[in-house]
Amino acid sequence: MKRLLLLSLVVALASDFPVNAQKKDPPKNFTNSIGMKFVWIPPGSFMMGSPKEEKERQANEAQHKVTLTKGFYIGTHLVTQEQWQAVMGNNLSKFKGEKNLPVEMVSWNDCQEFIKKLRIKDKKPYRLPTEAEWEYACRAGTTTPFFFGETISTDQANYNGNIPYGRNGKKGVYREKTTPVGSFPANAWGLHDMHGNVLQWCQDWFGDYPQKDVVDPQGPDAGKGRVLRGGSWGDAPQTCRSAYRSRDVPGYRFSSHGFRLCYFVE
């Protein structure tokens, strides 16, 4: 009889705390102490790199399946000059004079110092996205060269509009400077400026892609350059493609180099 009562109690408690309760995604959106907005990106799989028929693809973009087993938060916008100033107390950017311009002239090493200080301030494990996380978030389920589709225009992103994309591409505006974050349409997951404006530092060392399916890739253990993604205000549209890969030495600062943050939920 006592066993039956105990079993009934266990069943009752289980009904109050369903097995899948802990598997629910965190809140979709989050804003931190300095006004950075983040959106939740669910785990999943995608084809990283570009198909051989994609216009103006590079040889280092070999397609391979990537599975990300953990969801993560990523900034909906590039880190702004105001946000950088609030944490670092300075602003090294070349382009100034408007509100909400992305911070640039920041090296990968500079980004690590910013992250270190913001972690202390907010008690959250901020970091740069891995290259795989960046492309997964940029594509937002798409398989085309850009999350907009097969081509891109300067109404959709800030890049060098003097250079068309592809043989039948059209020229557009060349602004010759950065634009305020969020000036152009977001992708399906709510992320702005994943194509153009400033290149975005990633956590990885640059290296060749694996020749097989991978899970939660972190890039090579060492290298000479850190990955940059997304293209910039001064770049051709080819370099703004979801699959395009760039790199630079970790200590290099340039007016096309910026970043956005992400973090896991512990």
Salt bridges, closest charged atoms under 4 A:
GLU54 OE2 - ARG241 NH1 2.63
GLU61 OE2 - ARG241 NH2 2.64
ASP110 OD2 - ARG253 NE 2.64
GLU131 OE2 - ARG229 NE 3.01
GLU131 OE2 - ARG245 NE 2.77
GLU133 OE1 - ARG127 NH1 2.83
GLU135 OE2 - ARG139 NE 2.92
GLU135 OE1 - ARG229 NH2 2.72
ASP248 OD2 - HIS257 NE2 2.92
